[in-house]
Amino acid sequence: MKMIGSDYVLEAHNIYHTREVDSGGCFNGAGSSALGLKGVNLTVHSGEVMAILGSKGSGKRALLDVISRRADGSTRGQVLLNGSPLTKALFQQRCGYVTQSCTFIPGLTVAQTLHYTPTILSGYLKSSKVRQVLADLALSQVAHKRVEYLNISEARRLAIGVQLVRDPVMLLLDEPTQGLDPLSAYLLISILSNTAKKTGCGILLSLEKPRSDVFPFLDRALFLCLGGVVYSGGTRAMLEYFHGIGFPCPQLENPLMYYLCLSTVDRRSRDRFLESSQQIEALVERFSRETPISDGPLNNMGSGKVPLAYGKPGELKVWVMLYLKLLASTFSCGLTGLKSLFMRLILLPLAMSLMWLFYNNVGDDAHGFFSKNGLILNIIGLSYGCGILVTITLFPIWRKRFAQDIPEGLYSGATLLIAYNSVSIPFSIISSIVASCVIYPILLDPKFPNGIVFAYLLVALWSSFVLAEQLCIAFLLVVKVPFNVAITVTYILVISMALASGTVRSFKGLQPWLQDNTKGTHTRYASSLLHSIAFQTRKMNCTPTASVICPKPADFLHERLGLADPDETIDIAASCAFAVGLAAFNMLLYLFPMPRCVKQKLKD
């Protein structure tokens, strides 16, 4: 654990940053660029709290993104930690960043959310650290409260706690008091100040509308306007500096807001805009003259040596944390847990039970053959539909959390999907077994149970469910709205069923090239498996009469599927290969970095 006496210094030297202006889409080119930061310098020591102050568009978030190595665009200058270049990997190991939008997994309690945060600590040390963070952030009273019921102040403190559990030496916060009432904002800043003094963590936070009561908790301040630095240094020296250049703070005035207004362009009229812009340019130029840029680190103590007290947890440990978090969310006591269990276990059997209303008394005559053909279409369609509904209901919150965790470097997309599938696949197998028990008596004679035939039915249902699930997961990587994903995947699978199932139309009615292309779809093999169950593996009870025609199963299968005797082994292997193969493909897909336009779309 990091000792209180540890000395860390975060420095930024002459930072220039050019940000890319979003062009509105992935295919509209790189867009234009704008200079967001101009010659920014700052220093934060262990145990200090530094506020970055400025109006909207002043460059506060851009500066935090540059320090955390998340900024898009080009950057010049140096960011150092104890004299060593602060690389992205080093920041991920030793620092933390709390953004405005932080998603928590519903169903988990506050204590569980902290406990399942991946760190190198484990056992008693991890539990002690969680208890310490709960106490420091005044969250002990709500430790067993589920996160979806937290108020905004508690949720903001929990987001900070998720970072503090990892024991960072520097903590960055983007507008932590935004949306909080004055009392909650005061409580939060006071807690951060006490945490910094107690643990030795340096804290760098941005504020847009600071209140006077937070002034005593700030050790340093940085005033930005349009990317330029109006002042950077200690808060006590700030009053002397502005007094010395002719801008003393009036008595009973909030010095933070007073000098923030001084550093803000007045846009109420053209004359005021020009006048305030000239004044700010003069202030930026004067501060730049009076604080010459240093070529090296301001503090050489420990230069080039950054103690890595913990480092990064291994992939196996992270997978275990994600897996336990998934299980805790699924089995949580409350609406979230009940919804998750219903979706994973009951939805598919319930959908299959609806088939009893329509296909309970289907015979083996010609009309019955076509009715069974329709039953197969419904079984495949309902399996696909349940897979889609379950995924767009349960997976988006994990996708959102993953998008926020990517910059932290805690785990890869493959690790997330392995953990998610480790929970999802066993549930889908259990659900498919129950659904197969429900639908078995309709397709086959329950008086003569057949374990092999039941396995065929199970494979068809399970592979259809998993295929739809994995298709949704693939599209959710790049599409933000789950409903749009559901529509897209449904459209793809409906086309597949229309062409490859042999239920909407027979294979004989398709062009030869379409017949060949259906071999590349899961639906063809799942449908063939179900047709074999319905027409080949059961005894037909049909007596031909003048009004009753008893078709031969082989002739019917040849008409619908183009095969008089389907090979169940190939159908089983192909059905499972499509489902498992798509799951493996998704793991590779989630390893690739997200395009910038996609990251912007998923960012709230």
C-alpha positions as CSV (number, residue, x, y, z in Angstrom):
1,M,0.0,0.0,0.0
2,K,1.3,3.5,-0.8
3,M,2.7,5.2,2.3
4,I,1.6,8.7,3.3
5,G,5.2,9.9,3.1
6,S,5.6,8.9,-0.5
7,D,6.4,12.0,-2.7
8,Y,5.0,12.1,-6.1
9,V,5.0,15.1,-8.4
10,L,2.8,15.5,-11.6
11,E,4.1,18.2,-14.0
12,A,2.9,19.5,-17.3
13,H,5.3,21.6,-19.4
14,N,4.3,23.8,-22.2
15,I,1.3,21.8,-23.4
16,Y,-0.1,22.6,-26.8
17,H,-3.0,20.4,-28.0
18,T,-4.8,20.5,-31.3
19,R,-8.2,18.7,-31.1
20,E,-10.1,17.3,-33.9
21,V,-13.6,18.7,-34.5
22,D,-16.2,15.9,-35.0
23,S,-17.2,15.8,-38.7
24,G,-20.5,14.1,-37.9
25,G,-19.8,10.5,-38.9
26,C,-17.4,7.7,-39.6
27,F,-17.4,8.4,-43.4
28,N,-17.1,12.2,-43.5
29,G,-13.4,12.4,-43.3
30,A,-11.1,13.6,-40.5
31,G,-13.0,16.9,-40.0
32,S,-11.3,20.2,-39.0
33,S,-9.0,20.9,-36.1
34,A,-8.8,23.6,-33.5
35,L,-6.1,24.6,-31.0
36,G,-7.5,23.6,-27.6
37,L,-4.5,24.2,-25.3
38,K,-1.8,26.8,-25.6
39,G,1.4,26.6,-23.5
40,V,-0.2,25.1,-20.3
41,N,2.0,24.5,-17.3
42,L,1.1,23.0,-14.0
43,T,2.5,21.1,-11.0
44,V,0.7,19.0,-8.4
45,H,2.4,17.3,-5.4
46,S,1.3,14.4,-3.4
47,G,-1.5,15.3,-0.9
48,E,-2.5,18.5,-2.8
49,V,-5.8,19.4,-4.4
50,M,-5.6,21.5,-7.6
51,A,-8.6,22.9,-9.4
52,I,-8.7,23.7,-13.1
53,L,-11.1,26.6,-13.5
54,G,-12.7,27.9,-16.7
55,S,-15.9,28.4,-18.5
56,K,-17.3,25.9,-21.1
57,G,-14.8,25.5,-24.0
58,S,-11.9,26.8,-22.0
59,G,-10.0,23.5,-22.3
60,K,-10.5,21.9,-18.9
61,R,-11.5,18.5,-20.2
62,A,-8.9,18.6,-23.0
63,L,-6.2,19.2,-20.4
64,L,-7.4,16.2,-18.3
65,D,-7.5,14.1,-21.4
66,V,-4.0,15.1,-22.4
67,I,-2.6,14.2,-18.9
68,S,-4.5,10.9,-18.9
69,R,-3.3,10.1,-22.5
70,R,-6.9,9.9,-23.8
71,A,-6.9,13.0,-26.0
72,D,-7.5,12.7,-29.7
73,G,-5.5,15.0,-32.0
74,S,-1.9,16.1,-31.7
75,T,-0.1,17.2,-28.5
76,R,3.2,18.9,-27.9
77,G,4.9,19.3,-24.5
78,Q,5.8,17.1,-21.6
79,V,3.7,15.4,-18.9
80,L,5.9,13.9,-16.2
81,L,5.4,11.9,-13.1
82,N,8.4,12.1,-10.7
83,G,10.4,13.3,-13.7
84,S,9.5,10.3,-15.9
85,P,7.3,10.7,-19.0
86,L,3.7,9.8,-18.1
87,T,2.9,7.2,-20.7
88,K,-0.5,5.7,-21.2
89,A,0.6,2.5,-19.5
90,L,2.1,4.3,-16.6
91,F,-1.1,6.4,-16.1
92,Q,-3.2,3.3,-16.2
93,Q,-1.1,1.6,-13.5
94,R,-0.6,4.5,-11.1
95,C,-3.3,7.1,-11.7
96,G,-7.1,7.3,-11.9
97,Y,-9.6,9.3,-13.9
98,V,-13.2,9.9,-12.9
99,T,-15.3,11.1,-15.8
100,Q,-18.7,12.8,-15.6
101,S,-20.6,9.8,-16.9
102,C,-19.9,6.7,-14.9
103,T,-22.1,3.6,-15.3
104,F,-22.6,1.0,-12.5
105,I,-23.9,-2.5,-13.0
106,P,-27.5,-2.6,-11.6
107,G,-28.2,-5.2,-8.9
108,L,-24.9,-4.8,-7.2
109,T,-24.5,-3.1,-3.8
110,V,-22.0,-0.3,-3.2
111,A,-19.7,-2.6,-1.3
112,Q,-19.9,-5.2,-4.1
113,T,-19.1,-2.6,-6.8
114,L,-15.9,-1.7,-4.9
115,H,-15.0,-5.2,-4.0
116,Y,-15.3,-6.4,-7.7
117,T,-13.1,-3.6,-9.0
118,P,-10.0,-5.3,-10.5
119,T,-6.9,-4.6,-8.4
120,I,-3.9,-6.6,-7.5
121,L,-5.1,-6.8,-3.9
122,S,-7.1,-9.8,-2.7
123,G,-8.5,-11.4,0.4
124,Y,-8.2,-9.5,3.6
125,L,-6.2,-6.7,2.1
126,K,-8.8,-6.1,-0.5
127,S,-11.6,-6.1,2.1
128,S,-9.7,-3.7,4.4
129,K,-9.1,-1.3,1.5
130,V,-12.9,-1.4,0.6
131,R,-13.8,-0.7,4.2
132,Q,-11.4,2.2,4.3
133,V,-12.7,3.7,1.1
134,L,-16.3,3.4,2.2
135,A,-15.4,5.2,5.5
136,D,-13.3,7.9,3.8
137,L,-16.1,8.7,1.3
138,A,-18.9,8.6,3.8
139,L,-20.5,5.6,2.1
140,S,-20.5,3.1,5.0
141,Q,-24.2,3.8,5.7
142,V,-25.1,2.8,2.1
143,A,-22.6,0.0,1.7
144,H,-25.4,-2.5,1.2
145,K,-27.6,-0.3,-0.9
146,R,-28.0,-1.3,-4.6
147,V,-26.4,1.2,-6.9
148,E,-29.5,1.9,-9.0
149,Y,-31.1,3.5,-5.8
150,L,-28.2,5.8,-5.0
151,N,-28.7,9.6,-5.3
152,I,-26.4,11.7,-7.5
153,S,-24.1,12.6,-4.6
154,E,-23.7,9.0,-3.5
155,A,-23.2,7.8,-7.0
156,R,-20.5,10.5,-7.6
157,R,-18.6,9.4,-4.5
158,L,-18.9,5.7,-5.5
159,A,-17.3,6.6,-8.9
160,I,-14.4,8.2,-7.0
161,G,-14.3,5.1,-4.7
162,V,-13.9,2.8,-7.6
163,Q,-10.7,4.6,-8.5
164,L,-9.4,5.0,-4.9
165,V,-9.7,1.2,-4.3
166,R,-6.9,0.9,-6.9
167,D,-4.7,3.2,-4.7
168,P,-3.7,5.8,-7.3
169,V,-0.9,8.3,-6.7
170,M,-2.7,10.9,-8.8
171,L,-6.5,11.2,-9.3
172,L,-8.1,13.3,-12.1
173,L,-11.8,14.3,-11.8
174,D,-13.9,15.9,-14.6
175,E,-16.5,18.3,-13.1
176,P,-17.1,16.2,-9.9
177,T,-19.5,18.8,-8.4
178,Q,-21.7,19.2,-11.6
179,G,-25.4,18.7,-10.8
180,L,-24.8,18.6,-7.0
181,D,-26.5,20.8,-4.5
182,P,-24.3,23.2,-2.5
183,L,-24.1,21.0,0.6
184,S,-23.2,17.9,-1.4
185,A,-20.6,19.8,-3.4
186,Y,-19.0,21.1,-0.2
187,L,-19.1,17.5,1.3
188,L,-17.5,16.1,-1.8
189,I,-14.6,18.6,-2.0
190,S,-13.9,18.3,1.7
191,I,-13.8,14.5,1.4
192,L,-11.4,14.8,-1.5
193,S,-9.2,17.2,0.5
194,N,-9.1,14.9,3.5
195,T,-8.4,11.9,1.3
196,A,-5.5,13.7,-0.4
197,K,-4.0,14.6,3.0
198,K,-4.6,11.1,4.4
199,T,-3.4,8.9,1.6
200,G,-0.9,11.2,-0.1
201,C,-2.8,11.1,-3.4
202,G,-2.6,14.2,-5.6
203,I,-5.9,15.3,-6.9
204,L,-6.5,17.4,-10.0
205,L,-10.2,18.4,-10.6
206,S,-12.0,20.7,-13.0
207,L,-14.7,23.1,-11.8
208,E,-16.9,25.4,-13.7
209,K,-18.8,27.3,-11.0
210,P,-16.8,27.0,-7.7
211,R,-18.4,28.2,-4.5
212,S,-16.5,30.2,-1.9
213,D,-16.8,27.5,0.7
214,V,-14.5,25.1,-1.3
215,F,-11.7,27.7,-1.5
216,P,-10.0,26.6,1.8
217,F,-9.8,23.0,0.5
218,L,-7.8,23.9,-2.7
219,D,-4.1,24.1,-2.6
220,R,-3.5,25.1,-6.2
221,A,-5.6,26.6,-9.0
222,L,-5.3,26.9,-12.8
223,F,-7.4,29.4,-14.6
224,L,-8.0,28.6,-18.3
225,C,-9.6,30.7,-21.0
226,L,-9.7,29.5,-24.6
227,G,-6.8,27.1,-23.9
228,G,-4.5,29.8,-22.5
229,V,-3.3,30.0,-18.9
230,V,-4.4,33.1,-16.9
231,Y,-2.9,31.9,-13.7
232,S,-1.4,28.6,-12.4
233,G,-0.1,28.2,-8.9
234,G,-0.9,28.2,-5.2
235,T,-4.3,29.6,-4.1
236,R,-2.7,31.9,-1.5
237,A,-0.2,33.2,-4.0
238,M,-3.1,33.7,-6.4
239,L,-4.5,36.6,-4.4
240,E,-1.1,38.3,-4.2
241,Y,-0.5,37.8,-7.9
242,F,-3.7,39.3,-9.1
243,H,-3.4,42.1,-6.5
244,G,0.0,42.9,-7.9
245,I,-1.2,43.2,-11.5
246,G,-4.0,45.5,-10.5
247,F,-6.9,43.1,-10.0
248,P,-7.4,42.8,-6.2
249,C,-10.3,40.7,-5.1
250,P,-13.0,42.8,-3.3
251,Q,-13.8,41.9,0.2
252,L,-16.7,39.5,0.8
253,E,-16.2,38.3,-2.8
254,N,-15.6,34.7,-3.8
255,P,-12.1,34.9,-5.1
256,L,-12.5,31.8,-7.3
257,M,-15.6,33.1,-9.1
258,Y,-14.2,36.6,-9.2
259,Y,-11.1,35.6,-11.1
260,L,-13.0,33.0,-13.1
261,C,-15.2,35.8,-14.4
262,L,-12.1,37.8,-15.1
263,S,-10.8,34.9,-17.2
264,T,-14.1,34.5,-19.1
265,V,-15.0,36.1,-22.5
266,D,-18.0,38.3,-22.2
267,R,-20.3,37.5,-25.1
268,R,-23.2,39.8,-24.2
269,S,-22.3,42.2,-26.9
270,R,-19.7,42.7,-29.6
271,D,-17.9,45.5,-27.8
272,R,-17.8,43.6,-24.5
273,F,-16.5,40.5,-26.4
274,L,-13.6,42.5,-28.0
275,E,-12.8,44.2,-24.8
276,S,-12.8,41.1,-22.6
277,S,-10.8,39.1,-25.3
278,Q,-8.1,41.7,-25.4
279,Q,-8.0,41.8,-21.6
280,I,-7.6,38.0,-21.3
281,E,-5.0,37.9,-24.0
282,A,-3.0,40.5,-22.0
283,L,-3.4,38.4,-18.8
284,V,-2.3,35.2,-20.5
285,E,0.7,37.0,-22.1
286,R,1.7,38.6,-18.8
287,F,1.5,35.3,-16.8
288,S,3.5,33.6,-19.5
289,R,6.2,36.4,-19.2
290,E,6.4,36.2,-15.5
291,T,6.6,32.4,-15.4
292,P,9.2,31.4,-17.9
293,I,9.0,27.8,-19.3
294,S,11.3,25.3,-17.7
295,D,13.1,22.8,-19.9
296,G,13.3,20.1,-17.3
297,P,11.3,18.8,-14.3
298,L,10.4,21.4,-11.7
299,N,11.1,18.8,-9.0
300,N,14.0,16.4,-9.5
301,M,13.3,14.3,-6.4
302,G,13.1,10.7,-7.6
303,S,13.5,11.8,-11.2
304,G,13.2,8.8,-13.5
305,K,12.0,6.5,-10.7
306,V,8.3,5.8,-10.3
307,P,7.6,3.2,-7.7
308,L,5.0,0.7,-8.9
309,A,3.5,-0.4,-5.6
310,Y,1.0,-2.8,-7.2
311,G,1.0,-2.8,-10.9
312,K,-1.8,-4.2,-13.1
313,P,-3.9,-7.2,-12.1
314,G,-3.6,-10.3,-14.4
315,E,-6.1,-11.2,-17.0
316,L,-7.2,-14.3,-15.0
317,K,-7.9,-12.2,-11.9
318,V,-9.8,-9.6,-13.9
319,W,-11.9,-12.4,-15.5
320,V,-12.7,-13.8,-12.1
321,M,-13.8,-10.3,-10.9
322,L,-16.0,-9.8,-14.0
323,Y,-17.5,-13.3,-13.7
324,L,-18.4,-12.8,-10.0
325,K,-19.8,-9.4,-10.8
326,L,-22.0,-11.0,-13.5
327,L,-23.2,-13.7,-11.1
328,A,-23.9,-11.2,-8.3
329,S,-25.9,-9.0,-10.7
330,T,-27.9,-12.0,-12.0
331,F,-28.7,-13.4,-8.6
332,S,-29.3,-10.1,-6.8
333,C,-32.4,-9.7,-4.7
334,G,-34.5,-7.2,-6.5
335,L,-36.1,-6.3,-9.8
336,T,-32.8,-6.4,-11.6
337,G,-32.0,-9.9,-10.5
338,L,-35.6,-11.2,-11.2
339,K,-35.5,-9.6,-14.7
340,S,-32.2,-11.2,-15.4
341,L,-33.3,-14.7,-14.2
342,F,-36.6,-14.5,-16.1
343,M,-34.8,-13.5,-19.3
344,R,-32.1,-16.2,-19.0
345,L,-34.2,-19.1,-17.7
346,I,-37.9,-18.7,-18.3
347,L,-38.3,-16.6,-21.5
348,L,-37.5,-19.4,-24.0
349,P,-39.5,-22.2,-22.3
350,L,-42.4,-19.7,-22.0
351,A,-42.3,-18.9,-25.7
352,M,-42.2,-22.6,-26.6
353,S,-45.2,-23.3,-24.4
354,L,-47.2,-21.0,-26.7
355,M,-46.9,-23.6,-29.4
356,W,-49.3,-25.9,-27.5
357,L,-52.1,-23.5,-28.2
358,F,-51.7,-23.9,-32.0
359,Y,-50.0,-27.3,-32.6
360,N,-51.3,-29.6,-29.9
361,N,-53.5,-31.8,-32.1
362,V,-51.7,-31.9,-35.4
363,G,-52.1,-35.1,-37.4
364,D,-49.9,-36.9,-39.9
365,D,-51.9,-36.2,-43.0
366,A,-51.0,-33.7,-45.7
367,H,-52.4,-30.8,-43.7
368,G,-50.5,-32.0,-40.6
369,F,-47.3,-32.1,-42.5
370,F,-47.6,-28.5,-43.5
371,S,-48.6,-27.6,-39.9
372,K,-45.5,-29.3,-38.6
373,N,-43.5,-27.4,-41.2
374,G,-45.0,-24.2,-39.8
375,L,-44.2,-25.4,-36.2
376,I,-40.5,-25.7,-37.2
377,L,-40.6,-22.1,-38.6
378,N,-42.0,-20.9,-35.3
379,I,-39.5,-22.8,-33.2
380,I,-36.6,-21.4,-35.0
381,G,-38.1,-17.9,-35.1
382,L,-38.9,-17.9,-31.4
383,S,-35.4,-19.2,-30.5
384,Y,-33.9,-16.4,-32.5
385,G,-36.3,-13.8,-31.1
386,C,-35.6,-14.8,-27.5
387,G,-31.9,-14.6,-28.1
388,I,-32.3,-11.1,-29.5
389,L,-34.5,-10.0,-26.6
390,V,-32.3,-11.3,-23.9
391,T,-29.2,-9.8,-25.3
392,I,-30.5,-6.3,-26.0
393,T,-32.0,-6.3,-22.5
394,L,-29.0,-7.5,-20.5
395,F,-25.8,-6.9,-22.5
396,P,-25.9,-3.1,-23.3
397,I,-25.1,-2.1,-19.7
398,W,-21.9,-4.3,-19.9
399,R,-21.1,-2.8,-23.3
400,K,-21.4,0.7,-21.8
401,R,-19.3,-0.2,-18.8
402,F,-16.7,-1.7,-21.1
403,A,-16.6,1.5,-23.2
404,Q,-15.8,3.4,-20.0
405,D,-13.2,0.9,-18.9
406,I,-11.3,0.8,-22.1
407,P,-9.2,3.9,-21.3
408,E,-8.4,2.4,-17.9
409,G,-6.7,-0.6,-19.6
410,L,-8.3,-2.9,-16.9
411,Y,-9.3,-5.7,-19.3
412,S,-9.8,-6.4,-23.0
413,G,-13.0,-7.0,-24.9
414,A,-12.2,-10.7,-25.1
415,T,-11.9,-10.9,-21.3
416,L,-15.4,-9.3,-21.0
417,L,-17.0,-11.7,-23.5
418,I,-15.4,-14.8,-22.0
419,A,-16.8,-13.7,-18.6
420,Y,-20.2,-12.9,-20.1
421,N,-20.4,-16.1,-22.1
422,S,-19.3,-18.1,-19.0
423,V,-22.5,-17.0,-17.3
424,S,-24.8,-16.7,-20.4
425,I,-24.0,-20.1,-22.0
426,P,-24.8,-22.3,-19.0
427,F,-28.1,-20.4,-18.5
428,S,-28.9,-20.8,-22.2
429,I,-28.3,-24.6,-22.0
430,I,-30.6,-24.9,-19.0
431,S,-33.2,-22.8,-20.7
432,S,-33.0,-24.8,-23.9
433,I,-33.3,-28.1,-22.0
434,V,-36.5,-26.9,-20.4
435,A,-37.8,-25.5,-23.7
436,S,-37.0,-28.9,-25.4
437,C,-39.0,-30.7,-22.7
438,V,-41.9,-28.4,-23.5
439,I,-41.9,-28.8,-27.2
440,Y,-40.9,-32.5,-27.4
441,P,-44.4,-33.9,-27.0
442,I,-45.6,-31.8,-29.9
443,L,-43.0,-33.0,-32.3
444,L,-42.7,-36.6,-31.1
445,D,-44.7,-39.3,-29.4
446,P,-44.1,-38.8,-25.6
447,K,-45.0,-42.5,-25.1
448,F,-41.7,-43.5,-26.8
449,P,-39.0,-41.1,-25.5
450,N,-35.7,-41.1,-27.4
451,G,-32.7,-39.4,-25.8
452,I,-30.8,-39.0,-29.1
453,V,-33.8,-37.2,-30.7
454,F,-34.1,-35.0,-27.6
455,A,-30.4,-34.1,-28.1
456,Y,-31.1,-33.1,-31.7
457,L,-33.9,-30.8,-30.5
458,L,-31.8,-29.3,-27.8
459,V,-29.0,-28.5,-30.2
460,A,-31.4,-26.8,-32.6
461,L,-32.9,-24.6,-29.9
462,W,-29.6,-23.8,-28.1
463,S,-27.6,-23.0,-31.3
464,S,-30.4,-20.8,-32.6
465,F,-30.6,-18.9,-29.3
466,V,-26.8,-18.4,-29.0
467,L,-26.4,-17.4,-32.7
468,A,-29.0,-14.6,-32.3
469,E,-27.3,-13.6,-29.0
470,Q,-23.8,-13.4,-30.6
471,L,-25.1,-11.5,-33.6
472,C,-26.5,-8.9,-31.3
473,I,-23.3,-8.7,-29.3
474,A,-21.4,-8.1,-32.6
475,F,-23.6,-5.2,-33.7
476,L,-23.7,-3.7,-30.2
477,L,-20.0,-3.0,-30.6
478,V,-20.7,-0.3,-33.2
479,V,-24.4,0.5,-32.8
480,K,-25.4,2.5,-29.7
481,V,-29.2,2.0,-29.6
482,P,-30.2,-1.6,-28.7
483,F,-33.5,-1.3,-30.5
484,N,-31.7,-0.6,-33.8
485,V,-29.5,-3.7,-33.2
486,A,-32.7,-5.7,-32.6
487,I,-34.2,-4.5,-35.9
488,T,-31.0,-5.2,-37.9
489,V,-30.4,-8.7,-36.5
490,T,-34.1,-9.6,-36.9
491,Y,-34.0,-8.4,-40.6
492,I,-30.9,-10.6,-41.2
493,L,-32.5,-13.7,-39.5
494,V,-35.9,-13.3,-41.2
495,I,-34.2,-13.3,-44.6
496,S,-32.2,-16.4,-43.5
497,M,-35.4,-18.2,-42.4
498,A,-37.3,-17.2,-45.6
499,L,-34.5,-18.6,-47.8
500,A,-32.9,-21.4,-45.9
501,S,-35.4,-23.0,-43.5
502,G,-37.5,-24.8,-46.2
503,T,-40.7,-23.6,-44.3
504,V,-41.6,-20.3,-46.0
505,R,-40.9,-21.8,-49.4
506,S,-39.4,-25.0,-50.7
507,F,-35.9,-25.3,-52.0
508,K,-37.1,-26.4,-55.4
509,G,-38.5,-22.9,-55.9
510,L,-35.1,-21.2,-55.3
511,Q,-32.5,-20.4,-57.9
512,P,-29.5,-22.7,-57.9
513,W,-27.2,-20.0,-56.7
514,L,-29.5,-19.2,-53.8
515,Q,-29.7,-22.9,-52.8
516,D,-25.9,-23.0,-52.7
517,N,-25.7,-19.8,-50.6
518,T,-28.1,-21.2,-48.0
519,K,-25.3,-23.6,-47.0
520,G,-23.6,-20.6,-45.4
521,T,-26.5,-20.0,-43.0
522,H,-27.2,-21.5,-39.6
523,T,-30.9,-21.7,-40.3
524,R,-30.4,-24.4,-43.0
525,Y,-28.9,-26.9,-40.6
526,A,-31.1,-26.1,-37.6
527,S,-34.2,-26.5,-39.8
528,S,-32.9,-29.7,-41.3
529,L,-32.3,-31.1,-37.8
530,L,-35.9,-30.2,-36.8
531,H,-37.3,-31.6,-40.0
532,S,-35.5,-34.9,-39.3
533,I,-37.0,-35.0,-35.8
534,A,-40.5,-34.2,-37.0
535,F,-40.7,-36.5,-40.0
536,Q,-38.0,-39.2,-39.9
537,T,-37.6,-40.2,-36.3
538,R,-41.2,-40.8,-35.4
539,K,-43.8,-43.3,-36.4
540,M,-46.4,-41.9,-38.7
541,N,-50.0,-42.6,-37.8
542,C,-52.0,-41.9,-40.9
543,T,-54.5,-44.1,-42.7
544,P,-55.2,-42.9,-46.3
545,T,-58.8,-42.5,-47.3
546,A,-60.7,-40.7,-50.0
547,S,-60.4,-37.4,-48.2
548,V,-57.1,-38.0,-46.4
549,I,-53.8,-38.0,-48.2
550,C,-50.8,-39.5,-46.3
551,P,-47.6,-38.1,-47.9
552,K,-44.3,-39.9,-47.4
553,P,-41.8,-38.1,-45.1
554,A,-38.9,-38.7,-47.6
555,D,-40.8,-37.1,-50.4
556,F,-41.9,-34.1,-48.2
557,L,-38.3,-33.5,-47.1
558,H,-37.0,-33.7,-50.6
559,E,-39.6,-31.1,-51.6
560,R,-39.0,-28.7,-48.8
561,L,-35.2,-29.2,-48.1
562,G,-33.9,-30.7,-51.3
563,L,-32.8,-33.8,-49.3
564,A,-34.7,-37.0,-48.8
565,D,-32.4,-38.2,-46.0
566,P,-30.7,-35.3,-44.1
567,D,-27.4,-36.1,-42.3
568,E,-28.0,-35.3,-38.6
569,T,-24.3,-35.5,-37.8
570,I,-23.5,-32.7,-40.3
571,D,-26.5,-30.7,-39.1
572,I,-25.5,-30.9,-35.4
573,A,-21.8,-30.0,-36.2
574,A,-22.7,-27.1,-38.5
575,S,-25.4,-25.7,-36.1
576,C,-22.9,-25.7,-33.1
577,A,-20.1,-24.4,-35.3
578,F,-22.1,-21.3,-36.3
579,A,-22.9,-20.5,-32.7
580,V,-19.5,-21.2,-31.2
581,G,-17.7,-19.8,-34.2
582,L,-19.5,-16.5,-34.0
583,A,-18.8,-16.3,-30.2
584,A,-15.1,-16.7,-31.0
585,F,-15.3,-14.2,-33.8
586,N,-16.8,-11.6,-31.4
587,M,-13.9,-12.1,-29.0
588,L,-11.5,-11.2,-31.8
589,L,-13.8,-8.3,-32.9
590,Y,-13.8,-6.8,-29.4
591,L,-10.0,-6.9,-29.3
592,F,-9.7,-4.3,-32.1
593,P,-9.7,-0.6,-31.0
594,M,-13.0,1.2,-31.5
595,P,-13.0,3.8,-34.3
596,R,-13.1,7.4,-32.9
597,C,-16.6,8.0,-34.3
598,V,-17.9,4.9,-32.5
599,K,-16.2,5.9,-29.2
600,Q,-17.9,9.3,-29.5
601,K,-21.2,7.7,-30.2
602,L,-21.0,5.4,-27.1
603,K,-19.8,8.2,-24.8
604,D,-22.5,9.9,-22.8
